[in-house]
């Protein structure tokens, strides 16, 4: 294992839907400067907008050249941490993004397949989160809003460049203070959610070092 410094890029989203916080950024920002072995985490907040989120993520990837990428979002209806195994080639949401863009039943990329799989071992990551004492599962549905759009675009970007970056998307339940419509009664505090992300980030790096996320 190299002793050179390695970077884990952790992203979360800004608030949307009239809320003042987003559970993903409340947790992701707590990983800024966190270290795991020779790796250090850098956190970035992304706009909750289809095109702008992808543009800013790619800019961060090209600037930071991370070894691992942990994207996060919030899913109010879910009561456990969900490690997304697939990103689907579809935008189909009933609400507009923060730039006012509404996309219904639109393919994200005509040149890409219907879905792309995580460039990371989703089951191992979910297991690591569970072993850290936080309930998690592998999910096959990343939704059809900005979270899924970002995930698909990121995986497509890495695939086209034959990148060795280990990447995955994790959905988090909302915080106890949030009140979005239809939210699960099961919540995670930002500290608990950050613990889940640390476990996920550690699994990403360890899996890459072992060659499991190639």
N, C-alpha and C positions, 0 to 999 in steps of 0.2 A: 504493500500500500504506500502510495506516495505521501510525502510529508508536506507537499505543496498545498497552499490554501485552496479550498474548493468552495464554491458558492451554491447555496440553495435559494432560488428565487421563490418567494411566497407571495401570492396575490390575493386580494380581497376586493369586494365591490363597495362603492359608495352607496348611501341609502337610496331607496326608490319607493314608489307607491305612497308618497306622503310621509314616510317614516323619517325619524331623525338619526337613526343608526342602522347599520347593516351588520348582522351577526358575524358575517365572514371577515369584515375588516376589523371589527372589535377583537376578534381572535388573532387574525393574521399579523396585526401590528405588534402584538406581544412577542412575536418571534424575531423581530429586528435585533440583530446582533447575537442571537442565540447560537451556540456552538455545539457541534456533535463531532467529536474527533477532530479531524483537520478541516471540517466544513463549517462555514458560517452562513447564517440566514440573513437575507435582505428582503424586507417587506415593501410592497408597492400597492397602492390603492388604485383601482381602475374605475373608469366611469361606467355606469350601468347603461351602456348604449352599444348597439351592435357593432358599428364600424369603429367607433372611437376606442372601444375596449381592445379590439384586435390590434389596432395601430399602436396603442401605447404598450401592449404586451410585447409585440415584436420589437419595438424600439428598446424595451428593457432587456430582452433576450440578446439583441445585437450589441448593446452597450456593456452589459454585465457578463455575458458569455457564461451562464450558469451551468453547473454539472447536473443539477436537478431542478425541476419545476413543479411546484405544488400550487395549483390553482384552487381557490375556494369560493363558494357562494352560499347563500342561505336558502333553505327550503322550509317555509313555514309549516307545511303540512306534515313534515317528517319529524319523528320523535327520536331518531337515532342518527348518528353520523353515517353518511352514505358515500362509499368510495365508488366512483363511477367507472365502470369498465368500458363503456362505449359512449361515443359522441355520435349523434345522428345528423344526417345531412338535411336538416329541416328547421326552418324558423316558422313557428305557428303559435302565436300568443294572442290573447284577447286584449291585452293592454299594451300601450306604446312604451318604448324605452324612455330614458330620461332626455333624449333629444327629440321626443315626440314621434318617433318612427314606429309604425305599426306594420308588422309582417305576418301575413296569414298564408299558410300552406305554400311556402317558398323554399326551394332548394337553396342551400348555402353555396354549393359549388356544382356546376354542371359536369365538371371534369373529374369529380371524385365519386367514390362509391356511396352507397346509402348509409354506411356507418364506418367509423374508424375505431380501433381498439386502443386502449391505454398503452402508452409506451412505458409501462411499469407493471409489476405484479399486484393487481388489485386485491387478490385474496390475502396475500402476505401482509399488505398494508392494513387491511381491515382487521386481520388477526392481531397485528401489533397494537392497534388502537384498543381492541378489546382487552389485550393483556395489560394495557395501561389503566384499565379500570373504567373505560368509557365505552358504552354500547355502540357497536358499528356493524355494518353489513356491506356486502358488495351489491351495487345497484346496476341495473341494465338500462335505466331510463334517466338521462340527465335533463329531461324536460325539453322544451322547445322555445325557450326565451334566451336571454343574453348569456346565461351560464353555459348552456349547450352550444350556442353560437361560438363563444370564445373557445370552448374546449375543442370543437371540431376544427376551427381555424388554426388553433395551436398545433393539433396533431397533424393536420395537413401540411403546415409549414415545416414541421420537424421531419415529416415523411419525405417531402420533396427534396429536402437538403440532406437526407440520409444522416440526420443528426444523432449523436450518441446521448443527447440529453434525456434523462429519465423523467417522464411527465405523467401526471395524473390529476384528476379533478375530484374534490371532496365537497359534498354538500353538508352544511351544518344546520341543526335546528336553530330556531330563533332564541334570543335571550329571554330571561324571565320578565324583563321590563317591556318587551315589545308586545304590540297588540294588533298584529295583522289579522285580517278576516280569515277564518277557517284554520287558524294555527293549531297545531298539536298541543295538548296539555303538557307534553314532555318537552322540557327546555334544557339548555345548557348555559351556564354562566360563561362569560368570556374567558375566565381562567380555566374552566373545564374544557372548553372548546380549544383553547390554545394548547392544552395538554394533549388533546387528540392530534392536533397538527404537528406537535413535536414528535409524537410517536410515528406519524405518517412520514415526516421528513427524514427521520432516522432510518426507517425502513427503506425509503427511496435510496438514500446514500449507501446503506449497507448492501442492498440488492444490486446496485450498480457496481460496487467494488467486487462483489462476488460473481459478476457477469450475468446476474439473473434478470437484468432489465435491458439487455442489449436488443 
